[in-house]
Structures are given as C-alpha cells and as structure tokens.
Amino acid sequence: MKKQNLREKTVLDLQIREKELAEQLFALRLQKVVGQLEKPAKLRTAKREMARVLTIIREKQSEA
C-alpha cells in the first residue's frame, strides 16, 4: 500500500492492518524455516509495509 493511502486511514484502521501484517509475517517466517517460501521478496515487502504502518500510527498519535 502506498504511503498516501495509509495516511488517509484512521489509527484504528492502521492498527487492524498492523495485525494483519504481523500474521502475514509470522506465516512467511514459518514458510522460510520449513523451506516452502517460494518468493523471499514477499518477506521483505511485508516488513517494509509493517514499518510504514507503524511509522504513520506513531505520527498520528503524536499529533493528537
């Protein structure tokens, strides 16, 4: 998701997205350990999106 789209969402929506990404990261890490991860780039992409979401959540909370 692009930064602009994330900035338009509410903190609650971003926290929901954070939980989804955490679950996705867990599943990807598990696949990596087992050796079933087909696209290792997905792990990197998920980590980056998680960082973006967390950054925007913190920015919005500090504004309030």
mmCIF file of the N, C-alpha and C atoms, coordinates in Angstrom:
data_MODEL
# 
_entry.id   MODEL 
# 
loop_
_atom_site.group_PDB 
_atom_site.id 
_atom_site.type_symbol 
_atom_site.label_atom_id 
_atom_site.label_alt_id 
_atom_site.label_comp_id 
_atom_site.label_asym_id 
_atom_site.label_entity_id 
_atom_site.label_seq_id 
_atom_site.pdbx_PDB_ins_code 
_atom_site.Cartn_x 
_atom_site.Cartn_y 
_atom_site.Cartn_z 
_atom_site.occupancy 
_atom_site.B_iso_or_equiv 
_atom_site.pdbx_formal_charge 
_atom_site.auth_seq_id 
_atom_site.auth_comp_id 
_atom_site.auth_asym_id 
_atom_site.auth_atom_id 
_atom_site.pdbx_PDB_model_num 
ATOM 1   N N  . MET A 1 1  ? 0.832  -1.166  0.000  1.00 0.00 ? 1  MET A N  1 
ATOM 2   C CA . MET A 1 1  ? 0.000  0.000   0.000  1.00 0.00 ? 1  MET A CA 1 
ATOM 3   C C  . MET A 1 1  ? 0.885  1.241   0.000  1.00 0.00 ? 1  MET A C  1 
ATOM 4   N N  . LYS A 1 2  ? 0.463  2.256   -0.693 1.00 0.00 ? 2  LYS A N  1 
ATOM 5   C CA . LYS A 1 2  ? 1.263  3.461   -0.777 1.00 0.00 ? 2  LYS A CA 1 
ATOM 6   C C  . LYS A 1 2  ? 1.101  4.310   0.474  1.00 0.00 ? 2  LYS A C  1 
ATOM 7   N N  . LYS A 1 3  ? 2.114  5.149   0.712  1.00 0.00 ? 3  LYS A N  1 
ATOM 8   C CA . LYS A 1 3  ? 2.097  5.988   1.905  1.00 0.00 ? 3  LYS A CA 1 
ATOM 9   C C  . LYS A 1 3  ? 0.880  6.900   1.942  1.00 0.00 ? 3  LYS A C  1 
ATOM 10  N N  . GLN A 1 4  ? 0.521  7.449   0.818  1.00 0.00 ? 4  GLN A N  1 
ATOM 11  C CA . GLN A 1 4  ? -0.611 8.375   0.772  1.00 0.00 ? 4  GLN A CA 1 
ATOM 12  C C  . GLN A 1 4  ? -1.905 7.678   1.175  1.00 0.00 ? 4  GLN A C  1 
ATOM 13  N N  . ASN A 1 5  ? -2.098 6.458   0.702  1.00 0.00 ? 5  ASN A N  1 
ATOM 14  C CA . ASN A 1 5  ? -3.291 5.696   1.079  1.00 0.00 ? 5  ASN A CA 1 
ATOM 15  C C  . ASN A 1 5  ? -3.307 5.403   2.575  1.00 0.00 ? 5  ASN A C  1 
ATOM 16  N N  . LEU A 1 6  ? -2.140 5.117   3.142  1.00 0.00 ? 6  LEU A N  1 
ATOM 17  C CA . LEU A 1 6  ? -2.067 4.826   4.564  1.00 0.00 ? 6  LEU A CA 1 
ATOM 18  C C  . LEU A 1 6  ? -2.357 6.068   5.398  1.00 0.00 ? 6  LEU A C  1 
ATOM 19  N N  . ARG A 1 7  ? -1.895 7.212   4.948  1.00 0.00 ? 7  ARG A N  1 
ATOM 20  C CA . ARG A 1 7  ? -2.100 8.451   5.708  1.00 0.00 ? 7  ARG A CA 1 
ATOM 21  C C  . ARG A 1 7  ? -3.573 8.854   5.754  1.00 0.00 ? 7  ARG A C  1 
ATOM 22  N N  . GLU A 1 8  ? -4.354 8.409   4.790  1.00 0.00 ? 8  GLU A N  1 
ATOM 23  C CA . GLU A 1 8  ? -5.776 8.747   4.755  1.00 0.00 ? 8  GLU A CA 1 
ATOM 24  C C  . GLU A 1 8  ? -6.596 7.900   5.730  1.00 0.00 ? 8  GLU A C  1 
ATOM 25  N N  . LYS A 1 9  ? -6.047 6.791   6.195  1.00 0.00 ? 9  LYS A N  1 
ATOM 26  C CA . LYS A 1 9  ? -6.775 5.884   7.080  1.00 0.00 ? 9  LYS A CA 1 
ATOM 27  C C  . LYS A 1 9  ? -6.720 6.371   8.530  1.00 0.00 ? 9  LYS A C  1 
ATOM 28  N N  . THR A 1 10 ? -7.659 5.889   9.310  1.00 0.00 ? 10 THR A N  1 
ATOM 29  C CA . THR A 1 10 ? -7.684 6.233   10.729 1.00 0.00 ? 10 THR A CA 1 
ATOM 30  C C  . THR A 1 10 ? -6.692 5.351   11.488 1.00 0.00 ? 10 THR A C  1 
ATOM 31  N N  . VAL A 1 11 ? -6.418 5.730   12.717 1.00 0.00 ? 11 VAL A N  1 
ATOM 32  C CA . VAL A 1 11 ? -5.492 4.955   13.543 1.00 0.00 ? 11 VAL A CA 1 
ATOM 33  C C  . VAL A 1 11 ? -6.034 3.546   13.765 1.00 0.00 ? 11 VAL A C  1 
ATOM 34  N N  . LEU A 1 12 ? -7.334 3.427   13.958 1.00 0.00 ? 12 LEU A N  1 
ATOM 35  C CA . LEU A 1 12 ? -7.939 2.106   14.167 1.00 0.00 ? 12 LEU A CA 1 
ATOM 36  C C  . LEU A 1 12 ? -7.744 1.213   12.939 1.00 0.00 ? 12 LEU A C  1 
ATOM 37  N N  . ASP A 1 13 ? -7.964 1.771   11.747 1.00 0.00 ? 13 ASP A N  1 
ATOM 38  C CA . ASP A 1 13 ? -7.756 1.005   10.510 1.00 0.00 ? 13 ASP A CA 1 
ATOM 39  C C  . ASP A 1 13 ? -6.297 0.577   10.372 1.00 0.00 ? 13 ASP A C  1 
ATOM 40  N N  . LEU A 1 14 ? -5.395 1.481   10.735 1.00 0.00 ? 14 LEU A N  1 
ATOM 41  C CA . LEU A 1 14 ? -3.969 1.168   10.651 1.00 0.00 ? 14 LEU A CA 1 
ATOM 42  C C  . LEU A 1 14 ? -3.581 0.076   11.646 1.00 0.00 ? 14 LEU A C  1 
ATOM 43  N N  . GLN A 1 15 ? -4.184 0.097   12.815 1.00 0.00 ? 15 GLN A N  1 
ATOM 44  C CA . GLN A 1 15 ? -3.886 -0.946  13.799 1.00 0.00 ? 15 GLN A CA 1 
ATOM 45  C C  . GLN A 1 15 ? -4.406 -2.304  13.331 1.00 0.00 ? 15 GLN A C  1 
ATOM 46  N N  . ILE A 1 16 ? -5.536 -2.307  12.656 1.00 0.00 ? 16 ILE A N  1 
ATOM 47  C CA . ILE A 1 16 ? -6.051 -3.552  12.083 1.00 0.00 ? 16 ILE A CA 1 
ATOM 48  C C  . ILE A 1 16 ? -5.097 -4.064  11.006 1.00 0.00 ? 16 ILE A C  1 
ATOM 49  N N  . ARG A 1 17 ? -4.620 -3.154  10.174 1.00 0.00 ? 17 ARG A N  1 
ATOM 50  C CA . ARG A 1 17 ? -3.665 -3.525  9.118  1.00 0.00 ? 17 ARG A CA 1 
ATOM 51  C C  . ARG A 1 17 ? -2.376 -4.051  9.735  1.00 0.00 ? 17 ARG A C  1 
ATOM 52  N N  . GLU A 1 18 ? -1.953 -3.455  10.850 1.00 0.00 ? 18 GLU A N  1 
ATOM 53  C CA . GLU A 1 18 ? -0.742 -3.905  11.541 1.00 0.00 ? 18 GLU A CA 1 
ATOM 54  C C  . GLU A 1 18 ? -0.899 -5.357  12.000 1.00 0.00 ? 18 GLU A C  1 
ATOM 55  N N  . LYS A 1 19 ? -2.058 -5.692  12.548 1.00 0.00 ? 19 LYS A N  1 
ATOM 56  C CA . LYS A 1 19 ? -2.303 -7.068  12.994 1.00 0.00 ? 19 LYS A CA 1 
ATOM 57  C C  . LYS A 1 19 ? -2.283 -8.035  11.819 1.00 0.00 ? 19 LYS A C  1 
ATOM 58  N N  . GLU A 1 20 ? -2.881 -7.631  10.702 1.00 0.00 ? 20 GLU A N  1 
ATOM 59  C CA . GLU A 1 20 ? -2.875 -8.483  9.509  1.00 0.00 ? 20 GLU A CA 1 
ATOM 60  C C  . GLU A 1 20 ? -1.450 -8.726  9.028  1.00 0.00 ? 20 GLU A C  1 
ATOM 61  N N  . LEU A 1 21 ? -0.655 -7.671  9.014  1.00 0.00 ? 21 LEU A N  1 
ATOM 62  C CA . LEU A 1 21 ? 0.730  -7.805  8.565  1.00 0.00 ? 21 LEU A CA 1 
ATOM 63  C C  . LEU A 1 21 ? 1.549  -8.659  9.524  1.00 0.00 ? 21 LEU A C  1 
ATOM 64  N N  . ALA A 1 22 ? 1.282  -8.549  10.816 1.00 0.00 ? 22 ALA A N  1 
ATOM 65  C CA . ALA A 1 22 ? 2.000  -9.368  11.796 1.00 0.00 ? 22 ALA A CA 1 
ATOM 66  C C  . ALA A 1 22 ? 1.711  -10.842 11.552 1.00 0.00 ? 22 ALA A C  1 
ATOM 67  N N  . GLU A 1 23 ? 0.455  -11.169 11.279 1.00 0.00 ? 23 GLU A N  1 
ATOM 68  C CA . GLU A 1 23 ? 0.090  -12.555 10.983 1.00 0.00 ? 23 GLU A CA 1 
ATOM 69  C C  . GLU A 1 23 ? 0.751  -13.026 9.689  1.00 0.00 ? 23 GLU A C  1 
ATOM 70  N N  . GLN A 1 24 ? 0.761  -12.144 8.695  1.00 0.00 ? 24 GLN A N  1 
ATOM 71  C CA . GLN A 1 24 ? 1.380  -12.487 7.420  1.00 0.00 ? 24 GLN A CA 1 
ATOM 72  C C  . GLN A 1 24 ? 2.887  -12.711 7.599  1.00 0.00 ? 24 GLN A C  1 
ATOM 73  N N  . LEU A 1 25 ? 3.547  -11.854 8.370  1.00 0.00 ? 25 LEU A N  1 
ATOM 74  C CA . LEU A 1 25 ? 4.972  -12.019 8.619  1.00 0.00 ? 25 LEU A CA 1 
ATOM 75  C C  . LEU A 1 25 ? 5.264  -13.327 9.343  1.00 0.00 ? 25 LEU A C  1 
ATOM 76  N N  . PHE A 1 26 ? 4.420  -13.666 10.307 1.00 0.00 ? 26 PHE A N  1 
ATOM 77  C CA . PHE A 1 26 ? 4.604  -14.928 11.024 1.00 0.00 ? 26 PHE A CA 1 
ATOM 78  C C  . PHE A 1 26 ? 4.529  -16.110 10.063 1.00 0.00 ? 26 PHE A C  1 
ATOM 79  N N  . ALA A 1 27 ? 3.524  -16.086 9.198  1.00 0.00 ? 27 ALA A N  1 
ATOM 80  C CA . ALA A 1 27 ? 3.350  -17.180 8.238  1.00 0.00 ? 27 ALA A CA 1 
ATOM 81  C C  . ALA A 1 27 ? 4.530  -17.252 7.271  1.00 0.00 ? 27 ALA A C  1 
ATOM 82  N N  . LEU A 1 28 ? 5.008  -16.096 6.827  1.00 0.00 ? 28 LEU A N  1 
ATOM 83  C CA . LEU A 1 28 ? 6.140  -16.082 5.893  1.00 0.00 ? 28 LEU A CA 1 
ATOM 84  C C  . LEU A 1 28 ? 7.416  -16.587 6.559  1.00 0.00 ? 28 LEU A C  1 
ATOM 85  N N  . ARG A 1 29 ? 7.632  -16.190 7.809  1.00 0.00 ? 29 ARG A N  1 
ATOM 86  C CA . ARG A 1 29 ? 8.822  -16.669 8.529  1.00 0.00 ? 29 ARG A CA 1 
ATOM 87  C C  . ARG A 1 29 ? 8.756  -18.186 8.728  1.00 0.00 ? 29 ARG A C  1 
ATOM 88  N N  . LEU A 1 30 ? 7.575  -18.664 9.033  1.00 0.00 ? 30 LEU A N  1 
ATOM 89  C CA . LEU A 1 30 ? 7.398  -20.105 9.214  1.00 0.00 ? 30 LEU A CA 1 
ATOM 90  C C  . LEU A 1 30 ? 7.692  -20.847 7.911  1.00 0.00 ? 30 LEU A C  1 
ATOM 91  N N  . GLN A 1 31 ? 7.190  -20.314 6.794  1.00 0.00 ? 31 GLN A N  1 
ATOM 92  C CA . GLN A 1 31 ? 7.458  -20.933 5.491  1.00 0.00 ? 31 GLN A CA 1 
ATOM 93  C C  . GLN A 1 31 ? 8.948  -20.919 5.183  1.00 0.00 ? 31 GLN A C  1 
ATOM 94  N N  . LYS A 1 32 ? 9.619  -19.845 5.571  1.00 0.00 ? 32 LYS A N  1 
ATOM 95  C CA . LYS A 1 32 ? 11.054 -19.741 5.301  1.00 0.00 ? 32 LYS A CA 1 
ATOM 96  C C  . LYS A 1 32 ? 11.821 -20.814 6.074  1.00 0.00 ? 32 LYS A C  1 
ATOM 97  N N  . VAL A 1 33 ? 11.465 -21.013 7.332  1.00 0.00 ? 33 VAL A N  1 
ATOM 98  C CA . VAL A 1 33 ? 12.147 -22.007 8.161  1.00 0.00 ? 33 VAL A CA 1 
ATOM 99  C C  . VAL A 1 33 ? 11.921 -23.413 7.621  1.00 0.00 ? 33 VAL A C  1 
ATOM 100 N N  . VAL A 1 34 ? 10.702 -23.666 7.185  1.00 0.00 ? 34 VAL A N  1 
ATOM 101 C CA . VAL A 1 34 ? 10.362 -25.001 6.683  1.00 0.00 ? 34 VAL A CA 1 
ATOM 102 C C  . VAL A 1 34 ? 10.928 -25.218 5.275  1.00 0.00 ? 34 VAL A C  1 
ATOM 103 N N  . GLY A 1 35 ? 11.226 -24.129 4.589  1.00 0.00 ? 35 GLY A N  1 
ATOM 104 C CA . GLY A 1 35 ? 11.783 -24.245 3.248  1.00 0.00 ? 35 GLY A CA 1 
ATOM 105 C C  . GLY A 1 35 ? 10.739 -24.194 2.159  1.00 0.00 ? 35 GLY A C  1 
ATOM 106 N N  . GLN A 1 36 ? 9.555  -23.682 2.463  1.00 0.00 ? 36 GLN A N  1 
ATOM 107 C CA . GLN A 1 36 ? 8.474  -23.637 1.480  1.00 0.00 ? 36 GLN A CA 1 
ATOM 108 C C  . GLN A 1 36 ? 8.226  -22.238 0.919  1.00 0.00 ? 36 GLN A C  1 
ATOM 109 N N  . LEU A 1 37 ? 9.051  -21.288 1.286  1.00 0.00 ? 37 LEU A N  1 
ATOM 110 C CA . LEU A 1 37 ? 8.855  -19.922 0.829  1.00 0.00 ? 37 LEU A CA 1 
ATOM 111 C C  . LEU A 1 37 ? 9.307  -19.810 -0.623 1.00 0.00 ? 37 LEU A C  1 
ATOM 112 N N  . GLU A 1 38 ? 8.346  -19.558 -1.517 1.00 0.00 ? 38 GLU A N  1 
ATOM 113 C CA . GLU A 1 38 ? 8.646  -19.503 -2.943 1.00 0.00 ? 38 GLU A CA 1 
ATOM 114 C C  . GLU A 1 38 ? 9.234  -18.154 -3.358 1.00 0.00 ? 38 GLU A C  1 
ATOM 115 N N  . LYS A 1 39 ? 8.713  -17.084 -2.763 1.00 0.00 ? 39 LYS A N  1 
ATOM 116 C CA . LYS A 1 39 ? 9.174  -15.754 -3.123 1.00 0.00 ? 39 LYS A CA 1 
ATOM 117 C C  . LYS A 1 39 ? 9.720  -15.043 -1.883 1.00 0.00 ? 39 LYS A C  1 
ATOM 118 N N  . PRO A 1 40 ? 11.031 -15.089 -1.676 1.00 0.00 ? 40 PRO A N  1 
ATOM 119 C CA . PRO A 1 40 ? 11.616 -14.450 -0.498 1.00 0.00 ? 40 PRO A CA 1 
ATOM 120 C C  . PRO A 1 40 ? 11.395 -12.933 -0.463 1.00 0.00 ? 40 PRO A C  1 
ATOM 121 N N  . ALA A 1 41 ? 11.132 -12.339 -1.588 1.00 0.00 ? 41 ALA A N  1 
ATOM 122 C CA . ALA A 1 41 ? 10.899 -10.897 -1.639 1.00 0.00 ? 41 ALA A CA 1 
ATOM 123 C C  . ALA A 1 41 ? 9.618  -10.513 -0.904 1.00 0.00 ? 41 ALA A C  1 
ATOM 124 N N  . LYS A 1 42 ? 8.684  -11.443 -0.769 1.00 0.00 ? 42 LYS A N  1 
ATOM 125 C CA . LYS A 1 42 ? 7.442  -11.162 -0.039 1.00 0.00 ? 42 LYS A CA 1 
ATOM 126 C C  . LYS A 1 42 ? 7.730  -10.825 1.423  1.00 0.00 ? 42 LYS A C  1 
ATOM 127 N N  . LEU A 1 43 ? 8.719  -11.489 1.997  1.00 0.00 ? 43 LEU A N  1 
ATOM 128 C CA . LEU A 1 43 ? 9.092  -11.242 3.383  1.00 0.00 ? 43 LEU A CA 1 
ATOM 129 C C  . LEU A 1 43 ? 9.600  -9.809  3.540  1.00 0.00 ? 43 LEU A C  1 
ATOM 130 N N  . ARG A 1 44 ? 10.432 -9.392  2.653  1.00 0.00 ? 44 ARG A N  1 
ATOM 131 C CA . ARG A 1 44 ? 10.986 -8.032  2.687  1.00 0.00 ? 44 ARG A CA 1 
ATOM 132 C C  . ARG A 1 44 ? 9.891  -6.991  2.485  1.00 0.00 ? 44 ARG A C  1 
ATOM 133 N N  . THR A 1 45 ? 8.998  -7.248  1.546  1.00 0.00 ? 45 THR A N  1 
ATOM 134 C CA . THR A 1 45 ? 7.900  -6.321  1.274  1.00 0.00 ? 45 THR A CA 1 
ATOM 135 C C  . THR A 1 45 ? 6.982  -6.185  2.486  1.00 0.00 ? 45 THR A C  1 
ATOM 136 N N  . ALA A 1 46 ? 6.680  -7.298  3.123  1.00 0.00 ? 46 ALA A N  1 
ATOM 137 C CA . ALA A 1 46 ? 5.804  -7.271  4.297  1.00 0.00 ? 46 ALA A CA 1 
ATOM 138 C C  . ALA A 1 46 ? 6.457  -6.508  5.447  1.00 0.00 ? 46 ALA A C  1 
ATOM 139 N N  . LYS A 1 47 ? 7.754  -6.705  5.639  1.00 0.00 ? 47 LYS A N  1 
ATOM 140 C CA . LYS A 1 47 ? 8.468  -5.982  6.698  1.00 0.00 ? 47 LYS A CA 1 
ATOM 141 C C  . LYS A 1 47 ? 8.431  -4.480  6.455  1.00 0.00 ? 47 LYS A C  1 
ATOM 142 N N  . ARG A 1 48 ? 8.637  -4.092  5.226  1.00 0.00 ? 48 ARG A N  1 
ATOM 143 C CA . ARG A 1 48 ? 8.641  -2.665  4.894  1.00 0.00 ? 48 ARG A CA 1 
ATOM 144 C C  . ARG A 1 48 ? 7.267  -2.045  5.080  1.00 0.00 ? 48 ARG A C  1 
ATOM 145 N N  . GLU A 1 49 ? 6.231  -2.765  4.672  1.00 0.00 ? 49 GLU A N  1 
ATOM 146 C CA . GLU A 1 49 ? 4.886  -2.221  4.845  1.00 0.00 ? 49 GLU A CA 1 
ATOM 147 C C  . GLU A 1 49 ? 4.539  -2.118  6.324  1.00 0.00 ? 49 GLU A C  1 
ATOM 148 N N  . MET A 1 50 ? 4.977  -3.092  7.105  1.00 0.00 ? 50 MET A N  1 
ATOM 149 C CA . MET A 1 50 ? 4.754  -3.035  8.551  1.00 0.00 ? 50 MET A CA 1 
ATOM 150 C C  . MET A 1 50 ? 5.435  -1.794  9.128  1.00 0.00 ? 50 MET A C  1 
ATOM 151 N N  . ALA A 1 51 ? 6.639  -1.515  8.702  1.00 0.00 ? 51 ALA A N  1 
ATOM 152 C CA . ALA A 1 51 ? 7.359  -0.335  9.188  1.00 0.00 ? 51 ALA A CA 1 
ATOM 153 C C  . ALA A 1 51 ? 6.627  0.944   8.805  1.00 0.00 ? 51 ALA A C  1 
ATOM 154 N N  . ARG A 1 52 ? 6.102  0.990   7.589  1.00 0.00 ? 52 ARG A N  1 
ATOM 155 C CA . ARG A 1 52 ? 5.353  2.170   7.154  1.00 0.00 ? 52 ARG A CA 1 
ATOM 156 C C  . ARG A 1 52 ? 4.115  2.382   8.024  1.00 0.00 ? 52 ARG A C  1 
ATOM 157 N N  . VAL A 1 53 ? 3.389  1.300   8.265  1.00 0.00 ? 53 VAL A N  1 
ATOM 158 C CA . VAL A 1 53 ? 2.163  1.390   9.061  1.00 0.00 ? 53 VAL A CA 1 
ATOM 159 C C  . VAL A 1 53 ? 2.489  1.858   10.476 1.00 0.00 ? 53 VAL A C  1 
ATOM 160 N N  . LEU A 1 54 ? 3.517  1.276   11.086 1.00 0.00 ? 54 LEU A N  1 
ATOM 161 C CA . LEU A 1 54 ? 3.882  1.656   12.445 1.00 0.00 ? 54 LEU A CA 1 
ATOM 162 C C  . LEU A 1 54 ? 4.335  3.115   12.519 1.00 0.00 ? 54 LEU A C  1 
ATOM 163 N N  . THR A 1 55 ? 5.066  3.557   11.515 1.00 0.00 ? 55 THR A N  1 
ATOM 164 C CA . THR A 1 55 ? 5.525  4.948   11.481 1.00 0.00 ? 55 THR A CA 1 
ATOM 165 C C  . THR A 1 55 ? 4.346  5.906   11.411 1.00 0.00 ? 55 THR A C  1 
ATOM 166 N N  . ILE A 1 56 ? 3.398  5.608   10.547 1.00 0.00 ? 56 ILE A N  1 
ATOM 167 C CA . ILE A 1 56 ? 2.248  6.503   10.382 1.00 0.00 ? 56 ILE A CA 1 
ATOM 168 C C  . ILE A 1 56 ? 1.370  6.482   11.639 1.00 0.00 ? 56 ILE A C  1 
ATOM 169 N N  . ILE A 1 57 ? 1.237  5.319   12.277 1.00 0.00 ? 57 ILE A N  1 
ATOM 170 C CA . ILE A 1 57 ? 0.471  5.250   13.529 1.00 0.00 ? 57 ILE A CA 1 
ATOM 171 C C  . ILE A 1 57 ? 1.122  6.153   14.572 1.00 0.00 ? 57 ILE A C  1 
ATOM 172 N N  . ARG A 1 58 ? 2.420  6.082   14.699 1.00 0.00 ? 58 ARG A N  1 
ATOM 173 C CA . ARG A 1 58 ? 3.125  6.908   15.688 1.00 0.00 ? 58 ARG A CA 1 
ATOM 174 C C  . ARG A 1 58 ? 2.999  8.396   15.361 1.00 0.00 ? 58 ARG A C  1 
ATOM 175 N N  . GLU A 1 59 ? 3.067  8.732   14.084 1.00 0.00 ? 59 GLU A N  1 
ATOM 176 C CA . GLU A 1 59 ? 2.913  10.131  13.686 1.00 0.00 ? 59 GLU A CA 1 
ATOM 177 C C  . GLU A 1 59 ? 1.529  10.643  14.067 1.00 0.00 ? 59 GLU A C  1 
ATOM 178 N N  . LYS A 1 60 ? 0.518  9.845   13.792 1.00 0.00 ? 60 LYS A N  1 
ATOM 179 C CA . LYS A 1 60 ? -0.859 10.270  14.094 1.00 0.00 ? 60 LYS A CA 1 
ATOM 180 C C  . LYS A 1 60 ? -1.091 10.373  15.594 1.00 0.00 ? 60 LYS A C  1 
ATOM 181 N N  . GLN A 1 61 ? -0.496 9.474   16.366 1.00 0.00 ? 61 GLN A N  1 
ATOM 182 C CA . GLN A 1 61 ? -0.668 9.518   17.815 1.00 0.00 ? 61 GLN A CA 1 
ATOM 183 C C  . GLN A 1 61 ? 0.063  10.701  18.429 1.00 0.00 ? 61 GLN A C  1 
ATOM 184 N N  . SER A 1 62 ? 1.190  11.083  17.864 1.00 0.00 ? 62 SER A N  1 
ATOM 185 C CA . SER A 1 62 ? 1.924  12.216  18.404 1.00 0.00 ? 62 SER A CA 1 
ATOM 186 C C  . SER A 1 62 ? 1.238  13.541  18.051 1.00 0.00 ? 62 SER A C  1 
ATOM 187 N N  . GLU A 1 63 ? 0.494  13.554  16.950 1.00 0.00 ? 63 GLU A N  1 
ATOM 188 C CA . GLU A 1 63 ? -0.262 14.755  16.562 1.00 0.00 ? 63 GLU A CA 1 
ATOM 189 C C  . GLU A 1 63 ? -1.420 15.001  17.521 1.00 0.00 ? 63 GLU A C  1 
ATOM 190 N N  . ALA A 1 64 ? -2.025 13.923  17.993 1.00 0.00 ? 64 ALA A N  1 
ATOM 191 C CA . ALA A 1 64 ? -3.242 14.046  18.831 1.00 0.00 ? 64 ALA A CA 1 
ATOM 192 C C  . ALA A 1 64 ? -2.937 14.458  20.247 1.00 0.00 ? 64 ALA A C  1 
# 
